[in-house]
Amino acid sequence: MISLNIQNYCETTPSVVSVGTFDGFHLGHQKLIEKVISISKTKNLTSIILTFNPHPRIVLNNEKDVKLLTTYEEKNKIFESSNIDYLITQDFNKSFSKLSALEFVRDVLIKKLNVKHIVIGYDHHFGKNRDANASQLFEFSQDLGFDITEVRAFQMNKVSVSSTKIRNLIHDGKINQANKLLGYQFILTGQVISGLGRGKNIGFPTANILIDSHKIKPGNGVYFIRSIFNGYDIYGMMNIGSNPTFNDKDDSIEIHFFDFEQNLYERQITVSLITKIRDEKKFKSVDNLSAQLQLDKKKCFELITNLKKTN
C-alpha cells in the first residue's frame, strides 16, 4: 500500500474508490474494503481509499473534544495490513468543505482519481453540509460514467457495527466487546513522558504516556496490554485514571511492562489493549495498593499462559 496526499497523486489509471473517515477501521470498514479490492481485481482497476485529515467534525464544528478510535497515524499503520493500492488523504479545511456534491465527484473523484467505480457504505452522505446521499450519487453516475456498489451495514449478533458503538464501549472500558467489533485489539499510541517515580518505589516502574488530545481514552481501570519491541511481544498492565490512592487530581496513563528494563523516555510507543483486569480503586495504604498490583500481575501472567496455549 502507498500512502499519499492527494496533491502528490499523479496516476492516470482508472480506479475503484471508497471515501470516508474510516475511524477505527472496524469490521464494517473491512468488509467495504474487501469489496473495493474484489472489484479492482475483477475490473482491473487501481484500488483507492480516500480519507480526510483532520477529521471533518473537528473543522466544521470546531469540536475540540472530538474523540477518535484511531489517530491519523494509527489509521495509516492499520491500513498497511490491507491490500489496497493507495491510501489517499485529502486535507480537510473550510474551503474544501464548501465543495458541492457535484464538484467533489467531478473535480476530485473523476478528474483527480479517474474513478470508474465507487463503493459506498450504508447511509452514505457527502458534499457541502453532507446534503447529498446515495440517490444523488447514482444520478451523477449516469452523467459522469461510473458504476456504484452499495455495501450493506455489517452486523454482528444482529447489531450493526459502527464507530459510534465502539467508541461507547471503549469509553465504558468494555475492551473485549470493542475488540470483537474492531476485528483487532484496540491500540493506544503515545510519547513516554516523565512521571513521579512512585511506581518504581513500590516495585512497579511505569512508563507514563501522553496520547493525542483527540484520541479516545478507555474508561478508568487496569488493563492487560501488549506491545512489540524489536520484533518481540512484551506484555504488561496499564492503569488509566487519577491514582485515587495518592489523591492525584489529573488523569494519567501508566504502563508497567513485565521483565523489561529498557529506557523508554521520550520514545513513542504503541500498546494493544487485550482485556480489562479491574476498575480503578482507592486503597487505604500504599502497601495495600502494592499487594493488589501483585494480584493484578498474577492475573496477567495467567492470561499470558492462556494466550500462548491458543497460539
BAKOL-539120 format. One record per residue (C-alpha): x, y, z; chain; residue number from 1. Coordinates in steps of 0.2 Angstrom, whole numbers, plus 5000, padded with zeros to 4 digits. Layout:
BEGIN
SITE      x      y      z   chain     n
SITE      X      Y      Z       A   NUM
...
% end
This chain:
BEGIN
SITE      x      y      z   chain     n
SITE   5000   5000   5000       A     1
SITE   5006   5018   4996       A     2
SITE   5000   5032   5007       A     3
SITE   5000   5049   4998       A     4
SITE   4992   5066   5000       A     5
SITE   4980   5069   4985       A     6
SITE   4991   5083   4979       A     7
SITE   5005   5070   4976       A     8
SITE   4994   5058   4967       A     9
SITE   4999   5058   4949       A    10
SITE   4992   5041   4942       A    11
SITE   4980   5041   4927       A    12
SITE   4975   5023   4928       A    13
SITE   4956   5020   4930       A    14
SITE   4951   5017   4949       A    15
SITE   4939   5010   4961       A    16
SITE   4937   5021   4976       A    17
SITE   4929   5021   4993       A    18
SITE   4928   5038   5003       A    19
SITE   4926   5040   5021       A    20
SITE   4935   5044   5038       A    21
SITE   4936   5026   5042       A    22
SITE   4938   5029   5060       A    23
SITE   4944   5013   5069       A    24
SITE   4945   5003   5053       A    25
SITE   4932   4991   5061       A    26
SITE   4924   4975   5054       A    27
SITE   4911   4986   5044       A    28
SITE   4925   4996   5036       A    29
SITE   4935   4980   5032       A    30
SITE   4920   4972   5023       A    31
SITE   4919   4988   5012       A    32
SITE   4937   4987   5008       A    33
SITE   4936   4969   5004       A    34
SITE   4923   4974   4991       A    35
SITE   4934   4988   4984       A    36
SITE   4949   4975   4982       A    37
SITE   4937   4962   4974       A    38
SITE   4931   4975   4961       A    39
SITE   4948   4981   4957       A    40
SITE   4954   4963   4953       A    41
SITE   4938   4959   4943       A    42
SITE   4939   4975   4933       A    43
SITE   4957   4978   4933       A    44
SITE   4956   4995   4942       A    45
SITE   4968   5003   4954       A    46
SITE   4960   5002   4972       A    47
SITE   4960   5018   4982       A    48
SITE   4954   5023   4999       A    49
SITE   4951   5042   5000       A    50
SITE   4951   5048   5018       A    51
SITE   4952   5065   5026       A    52
SITE   4963   5074   5039       A    53
SITE   4959   5081   5051       A    54
SITE   4943   5073   5054       A    55
SITE   4929   5084   5047       A    56
SITE   4920   5086   5063       A    57
SITE   4935   5095   5071       A    58
SITE   4935   5108   5056       A    59
SITE   4916   5110   5053       A    60
SITE   4910   5110   5071       A    61
SITE   4926   5116   5080       A    62
SITE   4924   5102   5091       A    63
SITE   4940   5101   5102       A    64
SITE   4933   5087   5112       A    65
SITE   4931   5075   5097       A    66
SITE   4937   5058   5102       A    67
SITE   4943   5046   5088       A    68
SITE   4946   5027   5088       A    69
SITE   4962   5030   5078       A    70
SITE   4973   5045   5076       A    71
SITE   4978   5049   5058       A    72
SITE   4995   5040   5060       A    73
SITE   4987   5025   5068       A    74
SITE   4975   5023   5054       A    75
SITE   4989   5024   5041       A    76
SITE   4998   5010   5051       A    77
SITE   4982   4999   5052       A    78
SITE   4979   5001   5033       A    79
SITE   4996   4994   5029       A    80
SITE   4989   4977   5033       A    81
SITE   4976   4979   5019       A    82
SITE   4979   4975   5001       A    83
SITE   4973   4992   4995       A    84
SITE   4984   5000   4982       A    85
SITE   4983   5018   4988       A    86
SITE   4978   5027   5004       A    87
SITE   4975   5045   4998       A    88
SITE   4972   5059   5010       A    89
SITE   4963   5074   5006       A    90
SITE   4967   5089   5018       A    91
SITE   4950   5094   5025       A    92
SITE   4948   5113   5028       A    93
SITE   4934   5126   5027       A    94
SITE   4937   5129   5009       A    95
SITE   4936   5110   5004       A    96
SITE   4920   5108   5015       A    97
SITE   4912   5121   5003       A    98
SITE   4913   5110   4988       A    99
SITE   4896   5104   4982       A   100
SITE   4892   5086   4980       A   101
SITE   4894   5088   4961       A   102
SITE   4910   5097   4962       A   103
SITE   4918   5084   4974       A   104
SITE   4913   5070   4962       A   105
SITE   4918   5079   4946       A   106
SITE   4933   5088   4952       A   107
SITE   4941   5076   4964       A   108
SITE   4935   5058   4961       A   109
SITE   4933   5060   4942       A   110
SITE   4947   5072   4937       A   111
SITE   4960   5068   4950       A   112
SITE   4957   5050   4954       A   113
SITE   4950   5044   4937       A   114
SITE   4936   5034   4946       A   115
SITE   4926   5022   4936       A   116
SITE   4918   5013   4951       A   117
SITE   4913   5020   4968       A   118
SITE   4910   5008   4983       A   119
SITE   4899   5016   4997       A   120
SITE   4893   5010   5014       A   121
SITE   4875   5012   5021       A   122
SITE   4869   5029   5025       A   123
SITE   4882   5037   5014       A   124
SITE   4882   5056   5013       A   125
SITE   4894   5068   5005       A   126
SITE   4896   5086   4998       A   127
SITE   4893   5103   5007       A   128
SITE   4884   5100   5023       A   129
SITE   4883   5082   5019       A   130
SITE   4867   5086   5009       A   131
SITE   4870   5073   4996       A   132
SITE   4866   5054   4998       A   133
SITE   4867   5038   4988       A   134
SITE   4852   5044   4977       A   135
SITE   4862   5059   4971       A   136
SITE   4877   5049   4968       A   137
SITE   4868   5037   4957       A   138
SITE   4861   5052   4947       A   139
SITE   4879   5058   4945       A   140
SITE   4885   5041   4939       A   141
SITE   4873   5041   4924       A   142
SITE   4880   5058   4918       A   143
SITE   4898   5055   4923       A   144
SITE   4900   5037   4918       A   145
SITE   4905   5027   4933       A   146
SITE   4897   5012   4942       A   147
SITE   4892   5011   4961       A   148
SITE   4891   4997   4973       A   149
SITE   4882   4999   4990       A   150
SITE   4888   4988   5004       A   151
SITE   4875   4984   5017       A   152
SITE   4879   4988   5036       A   153
SITE   4889   4974   5043       A   154
SITE   4881   4966   5058       A   155
SITE   4887   4955   5072       A   156
SITE   4873   4947   5083       A   157
SITE   4860   4956   5073       A   158
SITE   4868   4973   5078       A   159
SITE   4876   4985   5065       A   160
SITE   4894   4988   5068       A   161
SITE   4898   5007   5069       A   162
SITE   4912   5018   5075       A   163
SITE   4900   5026   5087       A   164
SITE   4895   5010   5096       A   165
SITE   4914   5005   5098       A   166
SITE   4918   5022   5105       A   167
SITE   4904   5020   5118       A   168
SITE   4911   5003   5123       A   169
SITE   4929   5009   5124       A   170
SITE   4923   5024   5135       A   171
SITE   4915   5012   5146       A   172
SITE   4930   5001   5147       A   173
SITE   4922   4986   5138       A   174
SITE   4938   4982   5128       A   175
SITE   4933   4964   5125       A   176
SITE   4917   4969   5116       A   177
SITE   4925   4983   5107       A   178
SITE   4939   4972   5101       A   179
SITE   4927   4960   5093       A   180
SITE   4919   4974   5083       A   181
SITE   4935   4981   5078       A   182
SITE   4942   4964   5072       A   183
SITE   4958   4968   5081       A   184
SITE   4964   4974   5098       A   185
SITE   4961   4992   5102       A   186
SITE   4978   5002   5102       A   187
SITE   4984   5017   5111       A   188
SITE   5000   5027   5104       A   189
SITE   5009   5040   5114       A   190
SITE   5025   5048   5119       A   191
SITE   5033   5042   5135       A   192
SITE   5034   5057   5147       A   193
SITE   5042   5059   5165       A   194
SITE   5031   5053   5179       A   195
SITE   5033   5055   5198       A   196
SITE   5043   5039   5200       A   197
SITE   5031   5031   5213       A   198
SITE   5028   5015   5204       A   199
SITE   5047   5012   5204       A   200
SITE   5047   5014   5223       A   201
SITE   5034   5000   5226       A   202
SITE   5042   4988   5213       A   203
SITE   5031   4993   5198       A   204
SITE   5041   5005   5187       A   205
SITE   5030   5013   5174       A   206
SITE   5031   5022   5158       A   207
SITE   5019   5036   5158       A   208
SITE   5012   5040   5140       A   209
SITE   5004   5056   5133       A   210
SITE   4991   5052   5119       A   211
SITE   4984   5063   5106       A   212
SITE   4971   5075   5113       A   213
SITE   4958   5068   5100       A   214
SITE   4961   5050   5104       A   215
SITE   4948   5042   5114       A   216
SITE   4954   5036   5131       A   217
SITE   4946   5020   5139       A   218
SITE   4937   5021   5155       A   219
SITE   4947   5021   5171       A   220
SITE   4954   5005   5177       A   221
SITE   4968   4992   5175       A   222
SITE   4971   4983   5158       A   223
SITE   4981   4969   5152       A   224
SITE   4991   4975   5137       A   225
SITE   5004   4970   5124       A   226
SITE   5017   4980   5114       A   227
SITE   5031   4975   5102       A   228
SITE   5049   4979   5104       A   229
SITE   5062   4974   5092       A   230
SITE   5050   4961   5085       A   231
SITE   5046   4953   5102       A   232
SITE   5029   4953   5111       A   233
SITE   5031   4962   5128       A   234
SITE   5016   4961   5140       A   235
SITE   5011   4972   5154       A   236
SITE   4997   4980   5163       A   237
SITE   4991   4998   5161       A   238
SITE   4982   5009   5173       A   239
SITE   4971   5023   5167       A   240
SITE   4964   5035   5180       A   241
SITE   4968   5048   5193       A   242
SITE   4978   5037   5206       A   243
SITE   4965   5040   5220       A   244
SITE   4976   5031   5232       A   245
SITE   4988   5046   5230       A   246
SITE   4974   5059   5229       A   247
SITE   4980   5065   5212       A   248
SITE   4969   5077   5203       A   249
SITE   4974   5074   5185       A   250
SITE   4971   5058   5175       A   251
SITE   4986   5048   5168       A   252
SITE   4991   5033   5158       A   253
SITE   5004   5022   5166       A   254
SITE   5011   5006   5159       A   255
SITE   5021   4993   5169       A   256
SITE   5030   4981   5157       A   257
SITE   5034   4963   5163       A   258
SITE   5053   4958   5163       A   259
SITE   5058   4974   5153       A   260
SITE   5071   4986   5158       A   261
SITE   5074   4997   5143       A   262
SITE   5073   5016   5145       A   263
SITE   5058   5022   5135       A   264
SITE   5058   5040   5140       A   265
SITE   5053   5052   5125       A   266
SITE   5050   5037   5114       A   267
SITE   5034   5034   5105       A   268
SITE   5026   5018   5109       A   269
SITE   5010   5008   5104       A   270
SITE   5001   4996   5116       A   271
SITE   4987   4984   5112       A   272
SITE   4973   4983   5125       A   273
SITE   4969   4964   5127       A   274
SITE   4956   4965   5142       A   275
SITE   4952   4975   5157       A   276
SITE   4958   4967   5174       A   277
SITE   4948   4978   5186       A   278
SITE   4941   4995   5189       A   279
SITE   4952   5009   5197       A   280
SITE   4951   5008   5216       A   281
SITE   4956   5019   5231       A   282
SITE   4967   5009   5243       A   283
SITE   4969   5013   5262       A   284
SITE   4988   5012   5260       A   285
SITE   5002   5011   5248       A   286
SITE   5005   4993   5255       A   287
SITE   4988   4988   5250       A   288
SITE   4990   4995   5233       A   289
SITE   5006   4986   5231       A   290
SITE   4998   4969   5236       A   291
SITE   4984   4972   5224       A   292
SITE   4996   4976   5210       A   293
SITE   5004   4959   5214       A   294
SITE   4987   4951   5211       A   295
SITE   4985   4960   5195       A   296
SITE   5001   4954   5189       A   297
SITE   4997   4936   5193       A   298
SITE   4981   4938   5184       A   299
SITE   4990   4945   5168       A   300
SITE   5003   4930   5169       A   301
SITE   4988   4918   5169       A   302
SITE   4981   4927   5154       A   303
SITE   4999   4926   5145       A   304
SITE   4999   4907   5148       A   305
SITE   4982   4905   5140       A   306
SITE   4987   4916   5125       A   307
SITE   5002   4905   5122       A   308
SITE   4992   4889   5123       A   309
SITE   4980   4896   5110       A   310
SITE   4993   4902   5098       A   311
% end
